[in-house]
Amino acid sequence: MARTAIAAKTLLAQGFISSANITGTAAGKLGHANGYVLVPAYGTDQVVEFISAILSMDFSVAAYTGGGNLTINIGSGGAALSGLAANTDFIQVSADKIIQFVPLAATFLTLVSNKSVNLVDSSAPTQPGTAAGVIRYRVVYRVFDAGLA
């Protein structure tokens, strides 16, 4: 059987999610059903493979309230790629906190081409009035040609 090498690059996406984007519910905000895009889609027949993510809650002034569980998901409402973190253990804390997400290991993950990797909250965090903290993120991922086009 002949084997063909598929080129893949390991990359790092990093940035921050502002206070307005943490509590916002419009498309592209963390409080939206599809969450906040951490890694963009790369196009037709290109697959983004999630490797790991480090998120830092950079606390400022007051803690956010509300919200549900955070997961890393396939973009546009796709399945979870990671386990979950409760907002009470991350977004709602009254101090700086760093957490790590890794891929789910209990079952195989079905990947989808031309999709982003998003941070999704099961319900929107709320602004108690003075919360100003941001979420800093670093996501390690690979992009490869699925060879299906």
N, C-alpha and C positions, 0 to 999 in steps of 0.2 A: 504494500500500500504506500503510495507516494504521500509525503507530508509537505505541506506548504507553510512557511513561516508567516505568521500574522504579526505585523508590527504593532506594538503597543507602547504608549508613553505613560510614565508615572508622573503625575502633576500635582500641584498644590494650589487650591483656591483658598483665599483668605480675605477677610473683610470684617465688617461689623454691621449689626442690625440696630438701627437707631430706636430711641424710645417711641417715636411715632410709628415706626414699622413693627415694633413689638406689639403694640395695642391696636393697631389698625386692622380693619376687617375687609378692606377692598382687595381686589386681585393684586398679588405680589407682596402682600403684608402677611406677617406671621399669623394673625388672627383669621385669615381667609382659609377656607376649606382645603385649598391646595398648598397653603403655606408660603414660605419664603425661599426663593431660589438661591441655593448655595453654589451649585455648579450648573452652568447653562448646558442646554442640549447642543450637540456637536453636528447634527444634520443627519440626512438620510443614510442609513446603514452604519452609522457610528454609534457605538454603545459606550456609555459611561459606567464603569465598574467602581462602586463605592468600596474603599478600603478601610478608612477610619476617619473620624472627625473629633476634634478637640474644641469644645465650646467653653468660653469664659464669661461668666456673668460679672460684668464690671459694675458693681453696685454704686449708686449715687443717690443721696438724699433720703429716699424711701423705697420700700419694696413694692413691687407690683402685686396685684391681687388677682384672683380668679385664674382661669385657664385650666387646662387639663394635662394630658400627658404629651411629651415631646417625642417624636420619632424622626428618623431620616427616611424619606420615602422617594419612590420614583415620581417624577414630576407629573403634573396634570391629573392628580387624584389617584396615582398608582399605589401599589402595595408598599408596605413598610420594608425597608432594607435593614433596619437595626432594631434592637430592643428599645424599650422606652425609659424615659426619665420623667418622674412626676414633677409638675411645676412647683409643688411645695418644697422640693429638694433642689430647685434651680432658680427659676424666674422669681419666685416669691421669697427668696432668702434675703436677709438683711446684712449681707456681707459679700465680699468677692467669693466666687466659687468656680472651680474648673471641673468639667466632666468630659468623659470620652464615650463616643459611640463606636461600636464595631458591628460588622455584618451579623445578622441572625445566623445561628449555627444549627438550630434544631431541624431545619429542612433546607432543601435547595432553594435558591433565589432565582426567579424567572426574570431575566433582564429584558429590556425593551430598547430598541434603537430609537434615536432621535428624541430622547427624553432627558430632562434635567434631573438633578438630585436636589430635593427640597427638604427644609426643616419644617415639620408640620406640628401644630399644636391642636389637640382634639377639641379644644374650645378656646376662644380668644382670651388672653390675659387682659386685665383692666387697669386703667390708670387711676390710682387713688387720689391724684391731684398734684403730687410733687415728685413722683418717681422719675428719675432721669438716667438710670443705668442703661448700658448698652450690652449687647451680646457680641463678643468677638469670636470669630470662627476660623478654623483651619481645617480644610478637608483634603485628605489624600485620596486620589482616584487615578484610574487608568482609562484611556480611551483607545478603543480598537475598532477595526473594520470588521463587522460581523460576516461579511461575504455573502449576504443574502439578497443583495439588490440585483 
